[in-house]
């Protein structure tokens, strides 16, 4: 590979626009110290209501695709189902993948790892590992 | 034989049924869900109906694929990707044929239902739309009316079940005693086949 490709992109799909945007900010903030990987929130419906928007997810994935793959995190039922349906229909950039990870912790791990220049498999592993951290 | 116009009538009749039953779907969903099933499905099927008013694809498969796409992009809740996948996969399974038999539709719908089960990780008895759709597919080989009755019976049979998928599953035992909204709307979809055939 030429190494001309950019970092892995991260898409955060939440039922709430505010949640998606805030988690994106948090993840960027904690990954700070240099250039961060591209992160795009896809929260709520286009009219601002709670829900999942195919349109917003597809646009967000396109906006963070630098040719190295796109890591997608989703919060609740319909967000997860919509991403899976889009992947099954081939409507997300090639190399897009839904990560099996907790939303906030996984997003931070994914953005930190992607910002360090890791490939999609490493980003996925880092985000999934967030499940191993028990709180009680 | 069933052609593209039949599938359009099916979708339009579903939109009408969802519009008529919106309040009931939402009432059922307010008991064990987040009270948006009626409004979400009405928004989705209204968009399907409006799209089919403007353009009718040439084949039965293409009509269902178009309807499925509309649902995924407009519903906004879990029923969007679930119903969208159901119709798209059914449409895909019908292929490019200009006309299909009821038996072929039954087989294609079976493929669509299987895709829904895979997407949601649900099986029969989980108190989901599958509890109406699986018996409907089985009965569709006999007649549209048999499929509609089987779907209706399947929806009623969700009442004593405990939800294992979706938001209702958070309620555990408290989901028992309520009819599943998804199985109820699935019965509307199957019931609309009878109207389309009339």
Interface residues (C-beta under 8 A of the other chain):
Chain A: X45 X49 X51 X52 X53 X54 X55 X76 X77 X78 X81 X82 X84 X85 X86 X88 X89
Chain B: X40 X72 X73 X76 X77 X78 X79 X80 X81 X82 X84 X85 X88 X115 X119 X120 X166 X167
